[in-house]
Amino acid sequence: MANPLRAEVVRLYKNLLYLGRDYPKGGEYFRDRLRAAFSKNKAESDPQAIRDMISRGEFVSRELEALYYLRKYRAMKKRYYEE
């Protein structure tokens, strides 16, 4: 029987993989870390533990988006304003 949360986990993985392309240390570094994190927990079968990990992954996703927006904001600010 397939886990009903599998689709959500795959969606999270793809989203994080997409966000990792612009990671400051490089896309390959992020991809390797992401793959290791998901591989470490692939044997988990408790639905509540999986939901907790999904919520943690979504938090990381939001933090990455904030990091990228802040970086873009700072770049725009540098272009138009002298400090």
C-alpha positions in Angstrom: 0.0 0.0 0.0 1.4 3.4 -0.9 1.7 6.1 1.7 -1.0 8.8 1.2 1.5 11.5 2.1 3.9 10.5 -0.6 2.6 13.0 -3.1 3.0 15.8 -0.6 6.6 14.7 0.1 7.4 14.6 -3.6 5.9 18.0 -4.1 8.0 19.4 -1.2 11.2 17.8 -2.6 10.6 19.3 -6.1 9.8 22.7 -4.6 13.0 22.7 -2.5 15.0 21.4 -5.4 13.7 24.3 -7.5 14.5 26.9 -4.8 18.0 25.4 -4.3 19.1 26.5 -7.7 19.9 30.0 -6.4 21.4 29.0 -3.1 24.4 31.1 -2.2 26.7 28.1 -1.8 25.7 26.7 -5.1 22.9 24.5 -6.4 25.0 21.3 -6.3 25.7 21.9 -2.6 22.1 22.4 -1.8 21.0 19.4 -3.9 23.4 17.1 -2.1 22.3 18.3 1.3 18.6 18.0 0.3 19.1 14.5 -1.1 20.9 13.4 2.1 18.1 14.8 4.3 15.4 13.1 2.4 17.3 9.8 2.2 17.9 9.8 5.9 14.2 9.8 6.6 13.0 7.6 3.8 12.2 4.7 6.1 9.9 6.7 8.3 6.4 5.3 8.3 4.6 7.1 11.1 2.1 9.6 9.5 2.5 12.1 12.3 6.3 12.2 12.1 6.0 12.6 8.3 3.6 15.5 8.7 6.0 17.1 11.2 8.9 16.7 8.7 6.7 18.1 5.9 5.9 21.2 8.0 9.7 21.6 8.8 10.4 21.4 5.0 7.8 24.0 4.2 9.3 26.3 6.9 12.7 25.9 5.2 11.1 26.7 1.9 9.6 29.9 3.2 12.9 30.9 4.7 14.7 30.3 1.4 12.2 32.5 -0.4 12.7 35.2 2.2 16.5 34.9 1.8 16.1 35.3 -2.0 13.7 38.3 -1.8 16.0 40.0 0.7 19.0 39.5 -1.6 17.1 40.9 -4.6 15.9 43.9 -2.4 19.5 44.6 -1.3 20.7 44.5 -4.9 18.0 46.9 -6.1 18.8 49.2 -3.2 22.5 49.3 -4.0 21.7 50.3 -7.6 19.5 53.2 -6.8 20.6 54.5 -3.4 24.0 55.5 -2.2 24.8 54.5 1.4 
